[in-house]
Amino acid sequence: MIGSALTESESNSSRCNMKKKYKVGKPIESFEELLSQQFVFFPDRGRAKHIEVAKSQTIRTMYLWIKNGMIYKAERIDNDK
């Protein structure tokens, strides 16, 4: 191994210790609202995803997500106390 590269198990354990940065917000109700977001939340996946993940889908898929209430705004969690 060269430099400071992590092994796969070290990398996985560091990911598990990460705090959540986003929580589920209000449902997205339009394409305009969807495309204005930087991150969106898919509750079935349990995590926030960058908007580019949604943009890479077909228009029909995005329409169904919105229509069926399957995509939400991702609200940033403020961890500063």
LUMLUM-894604 format. One line per field, with one value per residue: residue in one letter; residue number from 0; x, y, z of N, C-alpha, C in turn. Coordinates in Angstrom, 3 decimals. Layout:
BEGIN
gulum	(a;...)
kolse	(NUM;...)
n.px	(X;...)
n.py	(Y;...)
n.pz	(Z;...)
ca.px	(X;...)
ca.py	(Y;...)
ca.pz	(Z;...)
c.px	(X;...)
c.py	(Y;...)
c.pz	(Z;...)
# end
This chain:
BEGIN
gulum	(m;i;g;s;a;l;t;e;s;e;s;n;s;s;r;c;n;m;k;k;k;y;k;v;g;k;p;i;e;s;f;e;e;l;l;s;q;q;f;v;f;f;p;d;r;g;r;a;k;h;i;e;v;a;k;s;q;t;i;r;t;m;y;l;w;i;k;n;g;m;i;y;k;a;e;r;i;d;n;d;k)
kolse	(0;1;2;3;4;5;6;7;8;9;10;11;12;13;14;15;16;17;18;19;20;21;22;23;24;25;26;27;28;29;30;31;32;33;34;35;36;37;38;39;40;41;42;43;44;45;46;47;48;49;50;51;52;53;54;55;56;57;58;59;60;61;62;63;64;65;66;67;68;69;70;71;72;73;74;75;76;77;78;79;80)
n.px	(0.841;0.534;1.444;-1.112;-3.333;-6.452;-7.471;-10.092;-11.790;-11.123;-11.977;-14.756;-15.468;-14.966;-16.918;-19.202;-19.122;-19.750;-21.658;-25.101;-25.943;-28.146;-31.731;-35.086;-37.184;-39.916;-42.299;-41.498;-43.141;-43.214;-41.611;-40.016;-39.469;-38.069;-35.780;-34.572;-33.304;-30.353;-29.650;-31.563;-33.965;-34.453;-36.584;-36.909;-34.371;-33.037;-31.246;-29.709;-29.329;-27.314;-28.519;-27.888;-28.155;-30.911;-31.362;-30.239;-32.100;-35.026;-37.537;-40.104;-39.710;-38.932;-41.291;-43.092;-41.969;-42.491;-45.309;-46.157;-45.225;-42.594;-40.161;-38.240;-37.445;-34.131;-33.110;-30.626;-28.811;-27.952;-25.132;-23.704;-23.387)
n.py	(-1.178;2.220;5.410;7.170;5.586;4.033;0.849;-1.347;-2.107;-0.201;2.107;1.621;1.534;4.160;5.509;4.595;5.908;8.480;11.426;12.155;14.508;15.596;15.813;14.524;16.634;18.680;17.245;17.211;19.047;19.870;20.136;22.408;23.006;20.689;20.834;23.077;22.352;21.426;19.111;16.131;14.023;10.617;8.686;5.880;5.005;6.032;8.171;11.292;12.532;13.930;16.433;15.835;13.103;12.754;14.272;12.673;10.817;9.703;11.936;10.986;9.237;11.068;12.568;10.627;10.173;12.650;12.835;10.599;11.213;10.509;11.735;14.090;17.310;17.858;18.698;20.550;19.493;21.126;20.686;22.084;22.937)
n.pz	(0.000;-0.775;0.470;2.241;1.887;2.619;3.884;2.694;4.816;6.769;5.487;5.251;7.983;8.753;7.317;8.580;10.981;10.435;10.905;10.283;7.800;6.669;6.865;6.433;4.644;3.559;1.236;-2.258;-4.724;-7.384;-10.639;-10.871;-8.215;-7.520;-9.207;-8.182;-5.921;-4.046;-2.744;-2.415;-0.775;-0.456;1.108;1.109;0.575;2.646;2.803;1.863;-1.450;-4.044;-6.293;-8.921;-9.159;-9.334;-11.656;-13.592;-14.182;-16.046;-17.357;-16.926;-14.750;-12.750;-12.678;-11.688;-9.149;-7.930;-8.194;-6.698;-4.201;-3.415;-3.140;-1.371;0.077;1.150;4.236;5.773;8.623;11.528;13.230;15.054;18.350)
ca.px	(0.000;1.338;0.918;-2.087;-4.558;-7.123;-7.962;-11.541;-12.461;-10.933;-12.836;-16.137;-15.706;-15.014;-18.214;-20.224;-19.026;-20.121;-22.958;-25.990;-25.884;-29.448;-32.924;-36.212;-37.958;-41.259;-42.333;-41.334;-44.426;-43.136;-40.294;-39.251;-39.003;-37.063;-34.544;-33.963;-32.645;-28.986;-29.750;-32.916;-33.989;-35.256;-36.760;-36.712;-32.926;-32.553;-30.166;-29.801;-28.540;-27.107;-29.547;-27.458;-28.709;-32.271;-31.306;-29.824;-33.259;-35.927;-38.568;-41.217;-39.352;-39.027;-42.715;-43.699;-41.489;-43.229;-46.735;-46.376;-44.659;-41.451;-38.933;-38.403;-36.348;-33.159;-32.812;-29.317;-28.831;-26.904;-24.516;-23.022;-24.172)
ca.py	(0.000;3.432;6.630;7.082;4.938;3.213;-0.442;-1.318;-2.158;1.097;3.051;1.343;1.908;5.623;5.927;4.261;6.850;9.815;11.907;12.551;15.934;16.031;15.100;14.609;17.868;18.609;16.595;18.065;19.024;20.315;20.027;23.605;22.829;19.622;21.279;24.160;21.768;20.944;17.725;15.631;12.893;9.456;7.962;4.442;4.762;6.481;9.146;12.386;12.372;15.159;16.631;15.211;11.749;12.892;14.789;11.624;9.957;10.166;12.875;10.174;8.769;12.208;12.877;9.636;10.449;13.812;12.485;9.609;11.689;9.657;12.526;15.164;18.246;17.458;19.848;20.414;19.406;21.949;19.916;22.994;23.141)
ca.pz	(0.000;-0.922;1.077;3.331;1.398;3.612;3.432;2.512;6.122;7.415;4.784;5.639;9.376;8.862;6.806;9.567;12.090;9.981;11.351;9.204;7.510;6.167;7.325;5.502;4.696;2.965;-0.082;-3.428;-5.415;-8.778;-11.267;-10.531;-6.841;-7.551;-9.842;-7.412;-4.753;-4.210;-2.300;-2.238;0.144;-0.829;2.363;0.954;0.578;3.946;2.762;0.899;-2.667;-4.788;-7.316;-10.178;-9.183;-9.854;-13.021;-14.517;-14.426;-17.099;-16.921;-16.421;-13.414;-11.840;-12.553;-10.791;-7.790;-7.431;-8.126;-5.642;-2.938;-3.103;-3.076;-0.394;0.260;2.159;5.086;6.439;10.081;12.129;14.319;15.986;19.588)
c.px	(0.888;0.657;-0.078;-3.397;-5.133;-7.485;-9.477;-12.257;-12.296;-11.842;-14.293;-16.414;-15.756;-16.333;-19.310;-20.239;-19.426;-21.507;-23.796;-25.945;-27.229;-30.558;-34.034;-36.969;-39.351;-41.203;-42.165;-42.573;-44.379;-41.719;-39.420;-38.650;-37.900;-35.735;-33.872;-33.201;-31.199;-28.919;-31.214;-32.845;-34.947;-35.435;-36.546;-35.236;-32.284;-31.432;-30.418;-28.896;-28.421;-28.131;-29.164;-27.937;-30.116;-32.250;-30.916;-30.957;-34.110;-36.952;-39.746;-40.935;-39.465;-40.483;-43.394;-43.242;-42.300;-44.697;-47.034;-45.756;-43.458;-40.136;-39.197;-37.224;-35.421;-32.789;-31.531;-29.509;-27.669;-26.361;-23.769;-23.908;-23.486)
c.py	(1.244;4.595;6.358;6.449;4.043;1.865;-0.359;-1.321;-0.845;2.147;2.861;1.766;3.420;6.160;5.685;5.257;8.267;10.181;12.296;14.059;16.489;15.201;15.312;15.907;17.644;17.888;17.611;17.910;19.483;20.113;21.223;23.487;21.768;20.141;22.440;23.647;21.400;19.471;17.374;14.373;11.829;8.620;6.457;4.061;5.252;7.487;10.206;12.078;13.725;15.239;15.986;13.766;11.793;13.342;13.717;10.644;10.517;11.131;12.108;9.677;9.900;12.593;11.911;9.815;11.582;13.450;11.555;9.999;10.883;10.421;13.771;16.113;17.667;18.700;19.590;20.409;20.229;21.206;20.783;23.238;24.092)
c.pz	(0.000;-0.222;2.186;2.885;2.491;3.027;3.330;3.859;6.883;6.794;5.183;7.068;9.541;8.327;7.826;10.719;11.702;10.502;10.146;9.038;7.079;6.792;6.304;5.725;4.126;1.622;-1.203;-4.287;-6.861;-9.314;-10.898;-9.138;-6.777;-8.075;-9.124;-6.189;-5.069;-3.803;-2.132;-1.377;-0.391;0.430;2.244;0.926;1.872;3.926;1.700;-0.286;-3.356;-5.924;-8.642;-10.284;-9.766;-11.312;-14.038;-14.836;-15.560;-16.501;-16.320;-15.005;-12.403;-11.611;-11.575;-9.349;-7.170;-7.208;-6.950;-4.293;-2.481;-2.958;-2.235;-0.443;1.327;2.951;5.853;7.955;10.606;13.343;15.308;17.196;20.512)
# end
